[in-house]
Amino acid sequence: STSLRGMLQALGLEPEGRAHSGIDDCRNLARVVEWLISRGADLGHTHRAGEMLRGRRAGLRPGDWACEACVEHANFASRASCFRCGAARPAGQLPPPHAPHLQP
């Protein structure tokens, strides 16, 4: 579950305080984080989750490309320009042949 109450229940923790009370929600969330850390969870940046689970660039598919201007920010094959900075796809990185409708 993505709700705080659902996370607490999934971990076997009882909610403390009032639901939707800022300080009580923060304390309960801190308990969830404490539980995760105590079991070795990696709480690093989630934008790198695929990289951490499968190895660097393992989540890329044929035709996906790295933006040289954004220090290797990955873009889907369908993008002609970088999602993050707008830089054009490098000339040598064309979309895969199974996607003829995409423009290089």
C-alpha positions in Angstrom: 0.0 0.0 0.0 1.1 3.5 -0.6 -0.8 5.1 2.2 0.9 5.7 5.5 -1.6 3.5 7.4 -1.1 0.8 4.8 2.7 0.9 5.2 2.4 0.7 8.9 0.1 -2.2 8.8 2.3 -4.0 6.2 5.2 -3.7 8.6 3.2 -4.8 11.7 3.4 -1.3 13.3 0.4 0.3 15.0 -0.3 3.9 13.9 0.4 6.4 16.7 -1.5 9.7 17.2 -4.1 11.2 14.9 -4.2 10.4 11.1 -3.4 13.5 9.0 -1.9 15.4 11.9 1.3 16.8 10.5 3.5 15.9 13.5 1.9 12.5 14.0 2.2 11.6 10.4 5.9 12.6 10.4 6.5 10.5 13.5 4.8 7.5 11.9 6.7 8.0 8.6 10.0 8.1 10.6 9.0 4.8 12.2 8.6 3.3 8.7 12.0 4.6 7.6 13.6 3.4 10.8 12.1 -0.1 10.2 13.4 -0.1 6.6 16.9 1.0 7.6 17.1 -1.5 10.4 16.6 -4.2 7.7 19.2 -2.8 5.3 17.0 -1.0 2.9 18.8 1.3 0.5 17.0 4.7 0.6 19.1 6.3 -2.1 17.7 8.2 -5.0 14.7 6.4 -6.6 15.5 7.7 -10.1 18.4 5.2 -10.0 16.3 2.3 -8.7 16.6 0.3 -11.9 20.3 0.8 -12.0 20.7 -0.4 -8.4 18.5 -3.4 -9.0 19.8 -4.5 -12.4 23.1 -2.7 -13.0 24.0 0.5 -14.7 21.9 1.1 -17.9 20.3 -2.3 -17.6 16.8 -0.8 -18.0 17.6 0.7 -21.4 15.9 -0.8 -24.4 17.1 -0.8 -28.1 17.0 2.8 -29.4 17.0 4.5 -26.0 19.7 7.1 -25.8 21.8 9.0 -23.3 21.9 12.8 -23.4 25.5 14.0 -23.5 24.4 17.5 -22.2 22.7 16.0 -19.1 25.5 13.7 -18.2 24.0 10.5 -19.5 20.3 11.2 -18.6 18.5 8.3 -20.4 15.8 9.1 -22.9 13.3 6.8 -24.6 13.8 5.9 -28.3 10.7 7.9 -29.2 12.2 11.2 -28.1 14.0 13.3 -30.7 15.2 15.7 -27.9 16.2 15.2 -24.3 13.3 15.2 -21.9 15.3 17.0 -19.2 17.2 19.7 -21.2 15.8 19.7 -24.7 19.1 18.9 -26.4 18.8 17.0 -29.7 19.5 13.3 -29.9 23.1 12.7 -31.1 23.2 12.0 -34.8 24.7 8.5 -34.2 21.8 7.4 -32.0 18.8 6.7 -34.2 15.5 5.1 -33.2 15.3 1.3 -33.6 14.3 0.0 -37.0 11.0 -1.4 -35.6 9.8 2.2 -35.1 9.7 3.7 -38.6 7.2 6.4 -37.5 9.8 8.0 -35.2 12.0 10.8 -36.6 15.8 10.8 -35.8 
